[in-house]
């Protein structure tokens, strides 16, 4: 009986996670714009057909990268604040965790923000994420006794996102901007 040929890595089964792992270094060093399906195949050492089985088009790959990034940030937020009861301390810890995670992954975040306007599917995924963030903030603010939690959540979300963008561009935390966030929060909540 003839021995079965060994499968090469070019034909072995690829998973979306393994593909994302393979392209992660390219994204970390600021080259997300150069990532396409062929690049993903080369970096993962698989065929283009194997990549296309996971991600039929570049936009699907970009959305998966965005989802992975969001999961990593949310994992950090939960790690920072998950054990706190609802209230201002948990809200501050959640926002701090979000800002710190975004700052640590600033290259990825800034590249994704830059690409949102050019890629419809990525823009839609980002808009859904922002809306989820706003809803979460509204619920937290309501539990803190905010008079207008929905409106305040919209403003706070924008302020947090802009603080994150400023910190990412600067490559460091902006204590004054964070202090303004806390001041805004405290001024709008009952004592």
N, C-alpha and C positions, 0 to 999 in steps of 0.2 A: 504494500500500500504506500502510495506516495505521500510524503509529508506535506501538510498544508503550508502554503507560503506565508511567511510572517507579514502581518500588515504593517505598512510603513506609517509614520506619523502623518504623511500626506493624505492617507486614505482613512485614517482612524476617525472614530466618531468624535465630533467636536461639540462642546456645549457652549451656550451663550456666555456663561461665566468664564470659561476658559478663554474665549475670544476676548472678552473685556479685560481679563487679566493680561493677555498678551499685548494689548494696545495701551495699557495703563502707563507704562514708562514714556511713551510718546506724548501722551496727554499731559503728564506731569511736567514734562520739559517744554510745554507751550506749543506743541505741534498738532493740536486737535484739527486745525484746518486741513492738514495733509492726510488725515485718516479717511480712507475710503475702503470699500470692500476688498479690493485687491491688496491694499496695504495690510489690512487685517489678516488676510490669508497668508501673506508672506511672514508677518510677525508671529502668527500662530503655527506656522509651518504646516498648513493644510491647503487644500485646493480651494479655488474660488467657489466652486459648487458647494463645498462643505460650509463655507461662510454664508452663501446665499440660502442654504437650508435653514440657517438660524435667523438671518437678517436679509430679507429679499431685496432691500434697497438701503442706501446710506442713511436715509432719514430714520429708518427703524433702528439702525445701529446707534445713531445719535440719541434717539429717545431712550434706548436701553442704557446708554452712558449717563444720561440725565437722571434716570430712575435710580441707577446705582449710586450716583452722587447724593441724591436726595435721601436715599436710605441711610447712607453713611452719616449724613448730617443729623437725620432724625434719631438714629441710634445714639449719637452723641448727646442730643437734647434729652432723651429719655435717661441716659446714664447720669447726666448732670442733675436732673430734676424729678425723675420718676418716683422717688420715694417721698417727696414733699406733699403735704396736703395742699389742696387748692388755696390760692391766695397770692398776695403780692410777692412773698419770697420765692414761691415756685415760678411765678411769671418771670421774675428777674433772673432766676437760675436758667430757665428755659431760653430766654433771649440771650443771656451770656453764653450758654452752650452753643446756640445757633451761631452767634458771631464768632466765637472761638473756632468752631469747626469750619466755618467759611474761610476764616483767616488762614487756618492750617492748610486748607486746600484751595488757596486763592487762585493758583494758576488754572485749575480746573474750572472753578466758579467764573472767573473773568472770561475764559474762553467760551463757556456755555452761554453766558450773558451776551457776548458778542455775536454768537451764532443764532440766537433766538429770532432775531429780526429777519434773517436770511433763510430760515428753514421752518416752514409752516408747522410741521408736526412737532418740532422741538418748541416752537412758540406756544403751541396749544398745550403741550405738557407742562411748560413753565407757568402758563396762565392757570392751569388746574392746580398746580402746586401752590401758587400764590393765593388762590381762592381758599384752598384747604388751610393754609396758614392763617388767613383772615378769619375763617370760621373757628379755628382752634383758639385764636386770640379773643374772639368775641365771647366764647364760652368761658374762658378764664376770667375775662373782665367782668362778665355777668356775675360769676361766683365771688368776685371782689366787691360787688355792689356798684359798679359803674352805672351812671344814669343813662348813658347812650352807648351801650357796648358795641353795637354794630358800627356806628360811625367812628368811635374811638379805635376799634380794631382796624378799620381801613387806614386811618391816619397812622397808627402805630406800626402797622405792617410796612407801610411806605417808608417810615422813618428808620425802621430796623433794616430794611433792604438797602436803603441809601447809606446807612452807616456801614453795612457790610461791604458795599461797593467802594466807599471811601477807604476803608481799612485794607481792602484787597489791593487797591491801586497804590496805597502808601506802603504796603507790606508790613504793617504793624497796627496794633490796636490804637484807637483814637479815644483816649480817656475823656476828653471834653465832649465828644459826641455821645458817648455812653452816658455820661453824667446828665446830658440834656434829655436822653431817653428816660432815665430814672426820674428826673424832675417832672417831665411831662406826665409820666405814669402817676406819680405821687400827687400831683396837682389835680388830677381828674378823678381820684378815688377817695371815697369817704375814709375818714380817719377813725 
